[in-house]
């Protein structure tokens, strides 16, 4: 059954169990989806307010994009589990069996691709949260700040789930290219998310 159709309680029970999936990748997808949903929440509580009529169309566009990102990040929960299954099977192939290394390498690339996508989607979410923080209702922009913090966790969680796979790849040049993408996203977007949080947090001092 799709994890996105299960309750949060069921997901957490599975996460606490000895099941190989869901794991850190799926959890990062869920966290990123929550971050995007918090942005949509800010928008929902901003549109229709006379005070924000001049930015209403911009807010609606931010909401449309953030809602789509939330859905895509949630879908990554299942994709991450699906990518791990063949990798787990590949580890079970006898080491002297012809083609084992090639199969394992392919599975490692697939397993790394989902958390990498989670990172990319989360970076897009952070960009939208900057917009919600700047243009959303002042009564609820604390939720944009919360979304930014949540996205930091999603980024970091997904990053380590990429690197645990690239570290095992035989093709070090390919792995280095993926690792650079990961590092570049962390270096840029963790700071941008922190700026959203600090910019709003400082208003309450």
N, C-alpha and C positions, 0 to 999 in steps of 0.2 A: 504494500500500500504506500502511496506517495506520502512523504513526510509532511508536505504542505497541507495535506488533508487530515492529518492527525492533530490532536490537541497538544498544547504546549506541555501539559503534564506527561503525555505519552513520549514526546520527544525527549524530555528531560530524563524519563525513566530509561529510555534506550541509551541516552548519552552516559548515564551512570552505570550501565551494564557492561558485560564483557563482549558485547557485539563489536565487530570491527568498524561498523558505521551505524549511526552518524558519529562523527568525531569533530576535530577542531575546524576542518574546512566547512562542514555543514553548519556548525555553530557560528562561524564567521559570517556565512551567508545570511543566517537568521538575524544576527546583530546588525548587519548592514541594512537589511530590509526594514528593521525597526527604526534605524536612523533616518532612512528616507521617508518612512511613514510619519515620523515626528515632524518632518518638514511639511508634509501635506496637512497635518493637523494645524500647523501655524497658518497655512493658507486658508484652510476651512474656517478658521475663526477670524480671518481678516476680510475675506470677500463679503460684500454686502454692507460693510461699514462705511458711512458717509465720509469719515475722516480719511479713509484710504481709497476713495473712489478714483483718484488719479493714477493709482498703481494697480488697480484691480485686474486689468487685462494681463499685466506682467505677472501678477501673483497667480492668476489662473494658468498661465503657461508654465510657471514653475511647478505648480501642482500637477499638471498633466505629466510633465517629465519625471517628477519625483515619484508619482504613483507607478509609472512604468518601470522605473528603476527598482522600486520596492518589490514589484512582482518578479522581475528578473533575478533579483538577489535571492528571493525566496525559492525560486526554481533551482537555483544553484545548490540548494540543500540536497535535492534528489540527485542532481548531476554529479555532485561530489561523491556520494555513496556509490553511484553507478560506475564512476571512474575507478574507485578503489577495488571493486570486486575482481576485475581481471588482473590487477596488480597483485592482489593477495594470492590469486591462483598461480601467477607467474613465479612467485617466490617458492611455490611448491614443486616446480619443475626440477628434476634432478640436475645437478650442476654439470654433469657430463653429457647431458642430452643436447644434440645439435640444435642450434637455433635459439637456445635458451636466452643468451645475452641479447639477441636482437628483439625477442619478444619482451623481455624485461625492460629494455630501453624504450620501446614503444609505449609500454604501459606506464612507465615513469613520466614520459612526456604528457600522456593523457591525464594522469593524476595531477600533474603540476598545472595543467591548463585551466582547471576549474578554479582553484584559489587565485590564480593570476587574473581570471575574469572577475572574480569577486573584488579584487583590488581595483581593477579598472572601473567597475561599476560604482564602487564606494568613492573613488576619486570624483566621479561625476556627481555623486550625491553631495559631497562636500562643497562643490562649486554651487549647487543649488541652495544648500543651506546658507551660504554666504548671502545669496539673494533674499532668502526668507528673513535672515537676521537684519538685513539692511532695510527691507521694505515691509515686513510683516507688522502686525499689531504689536505695539509695545507691551500689551498685557500678556502676550503669549510667546514672545521671542525667547524666553527662558527654555522653551521646548526646542527651539533651533539650537541653542547652546548644548542642550542635552543630546540632541541628534549628532552634533559635531563630536562630542566626547565619545559617544557610542561608535561613531564611524572610525575614530582612532583605534578603538579596540578591534573592530572588524578588519581594518587595514593590517594591523600588527599580527592578528591571528591568521589571516590569509597569507601574509608574507612568510611566516615560519612554515606554513604548510606547503608553500611553493619550494622553499629551500630544503626541506627534508627530502624532497624528491630530486631536486637538481644535484644535491650532494652525492647521490648514488649513481648518477648518469656516467656512462663511459665517455660520451661525447662532451668533453670539457669545454669546448668552444661554444657549443650550443647552450650548455648549462650556464656559462659565464654571461651570455647574452640575455638569458632570462633573468639571471640574478641582477644584472644591471638595471633592467626594467623595474624590478622589485625595489631596488635601492633608490632609484630615481623617484618613484612614486612615494616611498616613505619620506624621503628628504624634502619633497615639496609639499605633500598634502597633509602630513602630520602637523606641520607648522601652520598651514592654512586653517585646519580644523581648530588648532589651539588658539589662533587669532580670533576665530568666531567665538569660542568659549570665553576667552579673556575679555573681549570687547563687550560682551553682555554681562559677564560676572562682575566686572568693574563698576557697572551701573548701580549695584546694590550695596556698595561699600559706604 
